[in-house]
Amino acid sequence: MSLPDGVERRSFDDRQRLATRGDPVYGEPTDGPWRLWDAGRSKLGAMLELGLDTGLSGGESVLYLGAASGTTVSHVADFAGPTYAVEFAPRPTRDLVDVAAARPTLFPLLKDARRPETYAHVVESGLDVLVQDVATRGQARVAARNRTFLDPDGRLLAAIKARSEDVTRDPSAVFEDVLDDLRGSYEVLETARLDRYHDDHLAVVARPREE
Ligand SMILES: C[S@@+](CC[C@H](N)C(=O)[O-])C[C@H]1O[C@@H](n2cnc3c(N)ncnc32)[C@H](O)[C@@H]1O
């Protein structure tokens, strides 16, 4: 599967790894203007490494839910267009604001992704991509509530963390339930376990169903 424009495989320590062009954020190695995008620290990076058909080609408008300190969303902003980054914990959001200072198209929002009505006045609709990595109970509900921002031809790229839903159940059973819930508002196009990079996480590529 081809990588989006602005994402390349480059050699770091004699291994071909993903990289984007931008200011370093988390101490990652650099090669001139390129910085390593570490799939072990990024579920979206892992999706690209594993060759999922994300539909990303570069320049997309993005809503990113669960931005934390900006590790992954900084790479997204390096190759995408306007990138709205929602995070509800104040401490990581402070770091995220620093990350955004060097990236004019990255807009940090200290908001709760379960309450999209609180940022609907800031975030445009008709977005190309909704990236979700919230690691919270009710991940399908969060995706459903934020579908309103997506273009009908847009894509949901979600990382579902089994332990966030239920630490006691078998992850496969949890994933089936989350997918069943997601199917109420999305058509699931592809799924893949991310265990090679992230234990007990399922990647989901989906498109919104008509409302
Ligand atoms: C696994 S971390 C995200 C890592 C990040 N996506 C990355 O790759 O750099 C999950 C984040 O989701 C945030 N989160 C959980 N529930 C949330 C909610 N309802 N609204 C916004 N952020 C939430 C957590 O505070 C945490 O920072």
The ligand as an SDF file (V2000), in Angstrom:
LIG
                    3D

 27 29  0  0  0  0  0  0  0  0999 V2000
   -3.2810    6.2650   24.0650 C   0  0  0  0  0  0  0  0  0  0  0  0
   -3.3220    7.9390   24.4730 S   0  0  0  0  0  0  0  0  0  0  0  0
   -3.1410    8.7520   22.9260 C   0  0  0  0  0  0  0  0  0  0  0  0
   -1.7730    8.7110   22.2990 C   0  0  0  0  0  0  0  0  0  0  0  0
   -1.7100    9.5680   21.0610 C   0  0  0  0  0  0  0  0  0  0  0  0
   -2.8270    9.3210   20.1850 N   0  0  0  0  0  0  0  0  0  0  0  0
   -0.4380    9.3790   20.2720 C   0  0  0  0  0  0  0  0  0  0  0  0
   -0.3470    8.4140   19.5090 O   0  0  0  0  0  0  0  0  0  0  0  0
    0.4500   10.2120   20.3720 O   0  0  0  0  0  0  0  0  0  0  0  0
   -5.0230    8.2220   24.7620 C   0  0  0  0  0  0  0  0  0  0  0  0
   -5.3510    9.6650   25.0720 C   0  0  0  0  0  0  0  0  0  0  0  0
   -6.7560    9.8390   24.9790 O   0  0  0  0  0  0  0  0  0  0  0  0
   -7.1250   10.7880   25.9330 C   0  0  0  0  0  0  0  0  0  0  0  0
   -8.5690   10.6710   26.1520 N   0  0  0  0  0  0  0  0  0  0  0  0
   -9.2390    9.6460   26.7400 C   0  0  0  0  0  0  0  0  0  0  0  0
  -10.5550    9.9170   26.7630 N   0  0  0  0  0  0  0  0  0  0  0  0
  -10.7170   11.1180   26.1540 C   0  0  0  0  0  0  0  0  0  0  0  0
  -11.8480   11.9120   25.8700 C   0  0  0  0  0  0  0  0  0  0  0  0
  -13.0920   11.5180   26.2160 N   0  0  0  0  0  0  0  0  0  0  0  0
  -11.6640   13.0930   25.2510 N   0  0  0  0  0  0  0  0  0  0  0  0
  -10.4150   13.4940   24.9040 C   0  0  0  0  0  0  0  0  0  0  0  0
   -9.3020   12.7910   25.1510 N   0  0  0  0  0  0  0  0  0  0  0  0
   -9.4520   11.5990   25.7660 C   0  0  0  0  0  0  0  0  0  0  0  0
   -6.2620   10.4560   27.1420 C   0  0  0  0  0  0  0  0  0  0  0  0
   -6.1810   11.5440   28.0320 O   0  0  0  0  0  0  0  0  0  0  0  0
   -4.9460   10.0960   26.4810 C   0  0  0  0  0  0  0  0  0  0  0  0
   -4.0950   11.2120   26.4010 O   0  0  0  0  0  0  0  0  0  0  0  0
  1  2  1  0
  2  3  1  0
  2 10  1  0
  3  4  1  0
  4  5  1  0
  5  6  1  0
  5  7  1  0
  7  8  2  0
  7  9  1  0
 10 11  1  0
 11 12  1  0
 11 26  1  0
 12 13  1  0
 13 14  1  0
 13 24  1  0
 14 15  1  0
 14 23  1  0
 15 16  2  0
 16 17  1  0
 17 18  1  0
 17 23  2  0
 18 19  1  0
 18 20  2  0
 20 21  1  0
 21 22  2  0
 22 23  1  0
 24 25  1  0
 24 26  1  0
 26 27  1  0
M  CHG  2   2   1   9  -1
M  END
$$$$
